[in-house]
Amino acid sequence: MSSGQPSVQPTVEAVWRIETARLIAALARVTGDVGLAEDLAQDALVAALEQWPSDGVPDNPGAWLTAVARRRYVDGVRRAVTLERKVEELGHQAQPEAVNPMDEIEFDAHVTDDVLRLIFTACHPVLPRDGRVALTLKLVGGLSTEQVARAFLVPVPTMAARITRAKKALTAAKVPFEVPVGAELTPRFASVLEVVYLIFNEGYAATSGESWYRAELCDEAMRLGRMLSALAPDEPEAHGLVALMEIQASRIPARTGPGGEPVTLLEQDRGRWNRLLITHGLAALALAGRSLAGASAGPYVLQAELAACHARAFAAADTDWARIVTLYEILGRLTPSPVIELNRAVAVSMADGAGAALAIVDALADDPALRGYHLLPAVRADLLARLGRPAQARAEFERAAALTGNDSERAHLLRRAAAT
């Protein structure tokens, strides 16, 4: 173990972000209860915060957390068995000796992927759609309730209640901890894809904290996406999601400057983009196209096509903005969303000018789904600056900065305001 650290809390937090999904998933397999699994994982986190400052950080912190959580579960089962035996003795009931449930527990049994099982369990049809997505983000993504609330643009108390109801519903329904097969797979697949992409988005553009992104979440989402595409090789949306995530992730090395400050897409050094990820992403997009077999593309395939438009342009000036506008129009008809419309406005600004885009953005100003969404004033500020209206642009940049929960993005927006 390493010792002598002034503070291990950042280390504990980093380990938690990386290990939480695997930890909760392994515990859920053993306990059969995702709510109990999360409680045990939280107990292990508290133990780490208490013990690591004095004992040092273990060489394998993930294994340490797992061992502590499992020990807590074993102790709880043993206490329950002991209590049951005492009750029987007090009642003078002549019962055969109880079987120790610990004899039936196999902690180290081989599991193809506990995290994948955890996702499908959290996405069970017994839960409403929002509950499935929110719970999986919380359990698998390791996101706080506040971060999940931001992802859904809802108040934190609303999200906290939603997550609690979801866990209770899974426990009450005794949902099995397994990956569904056959006819049960299809109705749960779309929700799982959505969850994986939301996990990726939280990694790609972190809603809070000092860093603009969390690479471990992106990596985990891409890993899960690849597993899903292998599980359903004829499902074009699975391949489309993999393509979308890999092409977007290829930009990560160029998304921040020397000081960690955000660098916008148009300003990025495309020579720093990960060409291997782009190659893999385009190959996955080709697989999606072949799987479609003439059918219409779904939302993930369309978004992957959008990402590919940028990936194929070796310079920002080479981007096919007209094609991007068309793709956003198709996507907006398929899955109407104010966020998609906002993204279409950005593309329109590049294809037809800032004035045409500003009209689209202003039409979104009163949409309740975008209330508190910092990118709405951020996009409006950029358009106003390009139209030569600096005072209004500055005010919008400042409003966007006040709305974001990410420190790096806030600093970037305030710099834009000062420079306008």
N, C-alpha and C positions, 0 to 999 in steps of 0.2 A: 504494500500500500504506500501511496505517497502521503506525506504529512507536512506540517508546518505551514499550511496555506492560511492566509489571513481570513479568507471567506470562501466557503465551498458552495454557497448558495447558487452562483451562476452555473457551476458544474452540475449541481443537482438538477437545476432547471433544464439544462441542455440534455442531460441523460434522460430526464423524464420525457422531453419532446421526442427523443429518438426511440425510446424503449416502450412508451406507454401502450401502443397498439399491440405489440407482441406480448407484453405482460398481461394486459387485460384479456387478450384472446386465449392465452394459455390457461389462465385462471378460469375463464368461462367454460373451457372444455372440461375442466375437472369438476367445477361446482354446478354446471348447468344453469347458472343464473348470472346474467350480465350485470345486473345491479349489484349483487354480492361481489362479483369479480372486480368491479370498479371500486367498491368500498375497500376491499383487501389491497388493491393497488395503491389507493390513497393512504392506507395505513403504512404501507412500505415506504411511501414517499415521506411521510412524517418521520418514520424511523431514520431514514437517510439524513434528513435535516437535523435530527437530534444527535446522530452518532458520527457522521462523517467529519464534522468539524474537529472532534477530538481523536477519532480513530484513523482519519485519513480516508481518501477516496479509494475504494477497492480497485484492483486491477481489472476486474470485469464487473462494472457497476450494474449492468443489466441482470446478470446472474445473481448478484447480491439482492437486488430488489425482488426478483422472482423467488429466491429462497426465503426471504423474510415473509412475503405475502403467503406463500404456501404453508409456512410454519404457523402463521396466524390462522389459516383455515383448518389445519390439522388440530390445533389447540381448541378451536371452536367446536369441531366435531367431537373431540374427546370430552369436552365439557358437557355437550348435549347427551352423549352416551352415559356419562357418569350420573347426570341428573336423572335420566330415565331409569337407571338401575336403582338409584336411591328411592325414587317414587315407588318402584315395584316392591322394594324391601319394606317401606313404610306401610304399604297396603297388604303385606303378607300374601302376595300373590305368587303362587308356585308356577313360574314360567320357565321354559327352557332358557339356557344361557344365550344372551343376545349375541349376534354376530357383530364383531367390530367392523364398522363401515370402512375403517382405514385399510382393512385387508383387501378391499375391492378397488382401492385407488391406485392407479398407475400414472404417476406424474410424468414419466419419461417415455410414454408410448409414442410411437411415430405418428405424426400428423402431417399430411401433405402441406397444409398451410393454415394455421390457426387463425391468422388475420383475415384470410378470405372467408372462413367459416363465420367469423365474428361479423363481417360486413353483411353476409346473407341473413344471419340471425337478426341483426338490427334492422334489416330491410324486410322483415316478415310482413305479409299482408294484414296481420292483426293490428298493425299500427297504421295511422293515417300517413299520407305521403310526407308531410312536413315533419312528423315525428320520426319517421325512418331516416330521413336525411340528417336531421339535427342530431339524433342519437348517435349515428355512425360517425359524424364529424367529431362529436365529443369523445367517443370511445376509441375510434381508430385514428383520427387525426390528432388526438391529444390537445384539441383546442379548448380554451376556456369557454364558459357559458357566454361571456362578453363577446368573444371572437365569433362564436356561432351566431349570436344575435346580429352582429354586424353583417355577416354573410347573408342573412335573411332580411336585413333592414327592418328589424322589429325591436321593441324595447327589451332590455335584459330580463326583467321579471316575467315577461311573456314567454321568452325562450326557456328560462329556468323551469317554469311550470310545464312547458311542453316536454322537456327532456325527462322530468320526473314522472309525468304520466306515461311516457313511452316505456321507461324501465319497469314501472309497475305493471303495465299491460303485458309485457313479455313474460314477467314472472308469473302473473296470474294465468296466462294461457299455456304455461309450461312449453314454450317454443323450443324445439330441439336445436342443439348446437351443431349444425351441419350445412353443407352446400346442397341445395335442392337439385333434383335430377328430373328429366323428362318434362312432363306438362307443367310441373311446378316451377320450372326455371324461368320460363318466358315472362310471366307477370312480374317477377321480381328483378328482372335483368335491367330494365330501364332505370329503375330507382337506384340500383347499385352503380350504374354508369354515372348517374348524376352525382352521387356521393363521391365517387373517385375524383371526378373533375372538380368538385368543390374543395376537396382536400388539396388538389393540385393548385387551385387558384389561391388558397390561403398561403401556400408555400411560395407561389410566384409573385404575389403582391400582398405581403403580410398586412393585416388590418391594424396591428398594433406592434409596439416594441421599437427598438432602435434601428434594426435592419429592415431594408425594403423587401427582403425575401427570406424564406426559410428553405434552404436547398434540401434538407432532409425530408420535408413534406413532399416536395416535387419528386424526389427519388422514390419515395414510398408509393405515391400515386402512380408513377409510371410503372413500377414493379407490379402493382396490383392490376393496372390496366393490361399489361402484357399477359398476366395470368388469366384475366377474363377473356382476352382474345383467344388464348389457347383453349379455354374451356368451351368457347362457342366459336369455332373457326369460321362458320358460315354466317356469322352476324356482322354485317358491315359497320354498324355503329360502334362495335367494340374495336375494330381496326381503325375506324375514324377517330375515336377518342385517343387511342395510342398515338396516331399520327399527329393529332392536335397538340397533345402534351409534349411529345418529343420535339416538334418544330418550335413550339414556344420556349421550351427549356433550352434550346440551342442558343437563345439570345442572352441567357443569364450572365455569361462572362462579360458582356458588353453593356449590361443594364445599370452598372454603377461605375462612378469615376474613381480616381485615386483615393479620395477621402470617404468613399462609401456613398456619395451623393447620387441620386437617381439620374440616369441619362435616358432621355426619351427615345422612342423608336427611330425617329427621323434623324437623330443626332448620333446614333450608335455607330461605332466602328465595326462594320460588318465583317471585317477580316478577323474579328475576335469571336464571331459566332462559331458554335461547335458544328463543323460540317458533317461529322460522323452522325450526330443526332439528326441533322437535317436529312441525311441520306436514309437513315432508318425510318424517319417519319414519312418521307415521300414513298418509301417502299410499303409502309403500312397503309398509306392512302391508296396506293395502287391495288393492294389486297382488298380494301374496302370497295373500290370500284368494280373489281371482278366479282365480289360477293353480291353486289347490287343486281347484277344480271339484267340491266335495263330498267330496274325499278327506280323510283325517285330517291334522292339522297335524304338522309335524316339530318338532324341538327348537328351532330358531331362530325359527320362527313363534310357538311357545308362549312363548319367552322375550321376544319382542317384545310379545306380548299382556300379559305381566306388566309390562313397562316402560310400556306404554300405560296400564295401570291407574293408575300413579303420575302419568303425564303429564296425564291427564284430570282429576286431582284438583287444584283450584286451591289447596286447603289440605290439610295433612296429615290433618286430622280428617275430610275427605271421602273418604279412600281406601277403596275396596271391598276390605277385607281378606278377607272370605269368598270372594270371587272369586279373589283371589290364592292363598289356600290350595288351592282347587280346581285352579287351574292348576298349582301345584307338585305336587299329587298326580298329575295326568295326566303331567306331565313326568317325575316320578320313576318311573312305570311304564314310560314309553317309554325312558328312559335312566337306569337306576338309578345313583345316585351319592351318597356320603355328604355331598358339598358341597351337592347339591340338597336333601337331607334337612335339613341345617343351615339352609338358607335357608327351608325350609318351617317349621321350628321358629320362626324369627323371625316369620313371618306368623301362625302359630298364637298366638304370644304377644300379638299385636295383636288377633286375632279372639276368642280364648278365654281369654286370661290367661297370665301368666308361669309359673304352676304347670304347666299343661298342656304348655307349651313346654319346661320344664326336664326333664321326663321324656323327651322326644325327644332332647334334647341329651345327657343322661347316658347314653342308650343308644348314643351315638356315641363315647363316651370311649375305648373300646378299639379303635376301627377303625384299623388300621395306616396307611390312606391319609391319615388326619388327624393322624398323629403329627408334631409340629413345625409344624402349621398354626395360626397365631396367632389366626385368627378363631374357632376352637372355644372357647378360654378367654375370648376377648373377648365372645362371645355369652353364654356361661355367666355371666360377671361381670355383665353387664347384667341378666340375669334374676334373679340373686341379689340385686342391689341393689334391684330392684323388689319383691322378696319380703321386703325388710327384713332381709337377712342381710349387713350391711356388711363384717364381718371376712372372710368367705369371698369376697365380691365383690372386695374390695381385693386379696386374694391372687391371684385369677384375672386381674384387670387387670394386675398386675405380671408374672404368668407370660406373658400375651399380649405385653406390651411386650418381654420378653426374647426372644421368638421372632421378632418382626418384624424385617426388614432395612431398613425405611424409617424414616428419622430423624423425619419429621413425624408419622407414625403412632405411633411409640414415645413421643414427647413427649405426644401426645394421650392415649394409654392411661395414661401415668404421671400426667397431670393428673386423669384419671377416678379413678385409684386414690387419689390424695391427697384428692379431694373426696368420696370415699365414706365 
